[in-house]
Amino acid sequence: MIPASRQRNYLQSGLYVIIVGILATVLLERLLTYAEVAEKSAMEATLIRLQSALYTRVAYLSLRGEQEAIEALPTRSPFVSAAMQSTNYLGEFVGLPSEAQGGSWLFDRLRNELVYVPRLKRYLVGLEEQPASHLRFRLQVFRAPDTGFTVVSLKPVGSVRWEPAP
């Protein structure tokens, strides 16, 4: 026969295991959310660096009087146009390749769009709350007729939201 104090120890041990399991689950879920926030921040930082490099390129082309080259920018990859290196830029493709790994950038020549394929997609939502697999951006060039000032902008395409909330 098992003494009463021994039974209580088994019950306490089981309770401790359940509590630790719940805490580990909550912690891992939080860490995964923070990892997705970090990935989104890295993607946004790359977009900002890319847009800054494109502004520099447009200023250079404007000073040289190469307006045709500025107007051709939306049809070329922003990474190539800005002469920017990135370890996760895969290159130019016709359409979206099925073997694109998460965390990589590529340029879709068919649609003239820059595409980011995220690793973590729990909070990536597309049209009508359907899950989405990637984010698309299009380079737009605007020129003011009176001042000759040119604005370049990488605008998101479609209604895809990526809002990881820590």
Stockholm file with secondary structure:
# STOCKHOLM 1.0

chainA/1-166         MIPASRQRNYLQSGLYVIIVGILATVLLERLLTYAEVAEKSAMEATLIRLQSALYTRVAYLSLRGEQEAIEALPTRSPFVSAAMQSTNYLGEFVGLPSEAQGGSWLFDRLRNELVYVPRLKRYLVGLEEQPASHLRFRLQVFRAPDTGFTVVSLKPVGSVRWEPAP
#=GR chainA/1-166 SS CCCHHHHHHHHHHHHHHHHHHHHHHHHHHHHHHHHHHHHHHHHHHHHHHHHHHHHHHHHHHHHHTCHHHHHTGGGSCHHHHTTCCCTTEEEEESSCCTTCCTTEEEEETTTTEEEEECSCCTTEECGGGCBCCCEEEEEEEEECTTTCCEEEEEEEESSCEECCCC
#=GC SS_cons         CCCHHHHHHHHHHHHHHHHHHHHHHHHHHHHHHHHHHHHHHHHHHHHHHHHHHHHHHHHHHHHHTCHHHHHTGGGSCHHHHTTCCCTTEEEEESSCCTTCCTTEEEEETTTTEEEEECSCCTTEECGGGCBCCCEEEEEEEEECTTTCCEEEEEEEESSCEECCCC
//
